């Protein structure tokens, strides 16, 4: 999508396996196509990372998947995501 700036979407994820697909699908279905989704699992104890990994596998050019070794809370997790962002916004 030439001429339209890339948008980086940051998402800290933690124990949200049951709702994560809905959130990711909502982003995928947007009409604006020049985006990247940066997900970071913040030490989940459910299948959150596994759900995110399936999306990463399906959309490797759109999704970046990170994982914290332990829970470091949302602000630090989003800062971690931001370090990997390549979008203008």
CORTAKA-V768717 format. One record per residue. RES is the residue in one letter. D_LAST is the distance of its C-alpha to the last C-alpha in whole Angstrom. Layout:
res=RES d_last=D_LAST
res=RES d_last=D_LAST
This chain:
res=X d_last=15
res=X d_last=15
res=X d_last=14
res=X d_last=11
res=X d_last=7
res=X d_last=7
res=X d_last=5
res=X d_last=6
res=X d_last=9
res=X d_last=11
res=X d_last=14
res=X d_last=17
res=X d_last=20
res=X d_last=24
res=X d_last=27
res=X d_last=26
res=X d_last=27
res=X d_last=29
res=X d_last=25
res=X d_last=23
res=X d_last=24
res=X d_last=23
res=X d_last=20
res=X d_last=18
res=X d_last=20
res=X d_last=19
res=X d_last=15
res=X d_last=17
res=X d_last=19
res=X d_last=16
res=X d_last=17
res=X d_last=13
res=X d_last=14
res=X d_last=11
res=X d_last=9
res=X d_last=10
res=X d_last=12
res=X d_last=13
res=X d_last=16
res=X d_last=18
res=X d_last=22
res=X d_last=23
res=X d_last=27
res=X d_last=28
res=X d_last=31
res=X d_last=31
res=X d_last=30
res=X d_last=26
res=X d_last=25
res=X d_last=28
res=X d_last=26
res=X d_last=22
res=X d_last=24
res=X d_last=26
res=X d_last=22
res=X d_last=21
res=X d_last=24
res=X d_last=24
res=X d_last=20
res=X d_last=20
res=X d_last=18
res=X d_last=15
res=X d_last=16
res=X d_last=16
res=X d_last=19
res=X d_last=20
res=X d_last=23
res=X d_last=24
res=X d_last=27
res=X d_last=28
res=X d_last=26
res=X d_last=24
res=X d_last=23
res=X d_last=20
res=X d_last=18
res=X d_last=19
res=X d_last=18
res=X d_last=14
res=X d_last=15
res=X d_last=16
res=X d_last=13
res=X d_last=11
res=X d_last=13
res=X d_last=13
res=X d_last=9
res=X d_last=9
res=X d_last=5
res=X d_last=4
res=X d_last=0
